Amino acid sequence: MRTNFDFTPYRRSTVGFDRLFDLLENSARTEGGDGYPPFDLVKDGDDSYRITLAVAGFRPDEIEIVAQQNQLLVTGRKDETPQEGYLHRGIATRPFERRFQLADFIEVRSARFENGLLTIVLQREVPEAMKPRRIEIGTAANDGGLLPRLKGKSKAA
């Protein structure tokens, strides 16, 4: 059971967290969906992920994948022409839309359709400038001229 939570007091007292609050509010709104199509989310490694959606009854040309601004959108639209001869139609072919919120630096690497399963491979690619780097600590003996030298100089003179 989920209740609506008002983030307004937190928005007033924080700076730069707007996107976080938007994500929390949007997830609270969209979590009540019908769960179609079902999916698996797998972490394959430290920086690699895989989403597998069960899209039985759809062809690859009836599915569209769009990655844009930290969001992955998977939609499926089936041709609506009625086919004759069916006595019972139990395989769901209704249109669907699945949204996945992606973290920063997550990129879609590939998508594959096989045996009614759509697999999307994701990879985290952190730019070199954003990666942690080790900073060498200098000493007086090897400061390389970075520290001002006060030898032989007197401030009183």
C-alpha positions as CSV (number, residue, x, y, z in Angstrom):
1,M,0.0,0.0,0.0
2,R,1.5,3.3,-1.1
3,T,0.4,6.7,0.1
4,N,0.9,10.0,-1.6
5,F,3.7,12.0,0.1
6,D,4.1,15.7,-0.3
7,F,7.7,16.7,-1.0
8,T,7.1,20.4,-1.0
9,P,8.8,21.2,2.4
10,Y,11.9,19.3,1.3
11,R,12.0,21.1,-2.1
12,R,12.0,24.5,-0.2
13,S,15.0,23.5,1.9
14,T,17.2,21.7,-0.6
15,V,19.1,22.9,-3.7
16,G,19.7,20.7,-6.7
17,F,17.6,17.7,-5.7
18,D,14.6,18.6,-8.0
19,R,15.2,15.6,-10.2
20,L,15.3,13.2,-7.3
21,F,11.9,14.4,-6.0
22,D,10.5,14.3,-9.5
23,L,11.6,10.6,-9.8
24,L,10.0,9.8,-6.4
25,E,6.7,11.4,-7.3
26,N,6.6,9.9,-10.8
27,S,7.3,6.4,-9.5
28,A,4.5,6.7,-7.0
29,R,2.1,7.7,-9.8
30,T,3.1,5.0,-12.3
31,E,3.6,2.0,-10.0
32,G,-0.1,1.2,-10.1
33,G,0.1,0.0,-13.7
34,D,-1.2,-3.3,-14.9
35,G,2.3,-4.9,-15.0
36,Y,2.1,-5.8,-18.7
37,P,4.4,-6.9,-20.2
38,P,6.2,-8.6,-17.4
39,F,10.0,-8.1,-17.3
40,D,13.1,-9.2,-15.5
41,L,15.9,-6.8,-14.5
42,V,19.3,-8.5,-14.1
43,K,22.7,-7.1,-13.0
44,D,25.3,-8.9,-15.1
45,G,28.4,-7.1,-13.6
46,D,29.5,-4.0,-11.7
47,D,28.4,-1.7,-14.6
48,S,26.3,-3.9,-16.9
49,Y,22.5,-4.6,-16.7
50,R,20.0,-6.5,-18.8
51,I,16.2,-6.0,-19.1
52,T,14.2,-8.8,-20.5
53,L,10.5,-8.3,-21.5
54,A,8.1,-11.1,-22.3
55,V,6.4,-9.9,-25.5
56,A,4.8,-13.0,-26.8
57,G,2.6,-12.4,-29.8
58,F,4.6,-9.4,-31.0
59,R,7.0,-9.2,-33.9
60,P,10.2,-7.1,-33.7
61,D,8.8,-4.6,-36.2
62,E,5.8,-4.0,-33.8
63,I,8.1,-2.9,-30.9
64,E,9.9,0.4,-30.6
65,I,12.7,1.2,-28.1
66,V,13.6,4.8,-27.4
67,A,16.3,6.0,-25.0
68,Q,16.2,9.7,-24.1
69,Q,17.4,11.8,-21.2
70,N,17.8,9.1,-18.6
71,Q,14.6,7.3,-19.6
72,L,14.1,4.1,-21.6
73,L,10.7,3.7,-23.3
74,V,9.6,0.4,-24.8
75,T,6.3,0.5,-26.7
76,G,4.4,-2.2,-28.6
77,R,1.6,-1.8,-31.1
78,K,0.0,-4.7,-32.8
79,D,-1.7,-4.5,-36.2
80,E,-5.5,-4.3,-35.4
81,T,-6.7,-6.3,-38.4
82,P,-8.9,-9.1,-37.1
83,Q,-7.8,-12.6,-38.0
84,E,-10.4,-15.3,-38.7
85,G,-10.5,-18.8,-37.3
86,Y,-9.8,-18.0,-33.7
87,L,-12.1,-19.7,-31.2
88,H,-10.2,-18.3,-28.2
89,R,-7.4,-15.6,-28.1
90,G,-5.5,-16.0,-24.8
91,I,-2.1,-14.5,-25.8
92,A,-2.3,-10.8,-25.0
93,T,-1.6,-8.5,-27.9
94,R,-2.9,-5.2,-26.5
95,P,-0.7,-2.2,-26.9
96,F,1.8,-1.5,-24.2
97,E,4.2,1.1,-22.9
98,R,6.9,0.4,-20.4
99,R,9.1,3.1,-19.0
100,F,12.4,2.6,-17.2
101,Q,14.2,5.4,-15.4
102,L,17.9,5.1,-16.1
103,A,20.7,6.4,-13.8
104,D,23.3,8.9,-15.0
105,F,25.7,7.5,-17.6
106,I,23.7,4.4,-18.3
107,E,23.6,3.7,-22.1
108,V,21.7,1.2,-24.2
109,R,24.2,-1.1,-25.9
110,S,21.9,-3.5,-27.8
111,A,18.5,-5.1,-28.1
112,R,17.7,-8.6,-29.2
113,F,14.4,-10.4,-29.9
114,E,14.3,-14.1,-29.5
115,N,11.6,-16.7,-28.7
116,G,9.1,-14.0,-27.6
117,L,11.6,-12.3,-25.3
118,L,13.0,-8.8,-25.9
119,T,16.4,-8.4,-24.2
120,I,17.9,-4.9,-23.8
121,V,21.6,-4.7,-22.7
122,L,22.6,-1.6,-20.7
123,Q,26.1,-0.4,-19.7
124,R,27.3,2.3,-17.3
125,E,29.9,4.5,-19.0
126,V,31.3,7.0,-16.6
127,P,33.3,9.8,-18.4
128,E,37.0,9.9,-17.5
129,A,36.6,13.3,-16.0
130,M,34.0,12.0,-13.5
131,K,36.0,9.0,-12.4
132,P,37.9,9.2,-9.1
133,R,41.6,9.8,-9.5
134,R,44.5,9.7,-7.1
135,I,46.2,12.9,-6.2
136,E,49.9,12.8,-5.4
137,I,50.8,14.4,-2.2
138,G,54.0,16.5,-2.5
139,T,56.6,17.1,0.2
140,A,59.0,20.0,0.8
141,A,61.8,18.0,-1.0
142,N,59.8,17.4,-4.1
143,D,57.2,20.2,-4.3
144,G,58.4,21.1,-7.8
145,G,58.3,24.8,-7.1
146,L,54.6,24.8,-6.2
147,L,55.1,26.1,-2.7
148,P,56.6,29.6,-2.2
149,R,60.1,29.6,-0.9
150,L,60.8,31.9,2.0
151,K,64.5,31.0,2.6
152,G,66.7,34.0,3.2
153,K,63.8,36.4,3.0
154,S,62.6,38.4,5.9
155,K,59.3,40.1,6.1
156,A,60.7,42.7,8.5
157,A,63.4,43.9,6.1
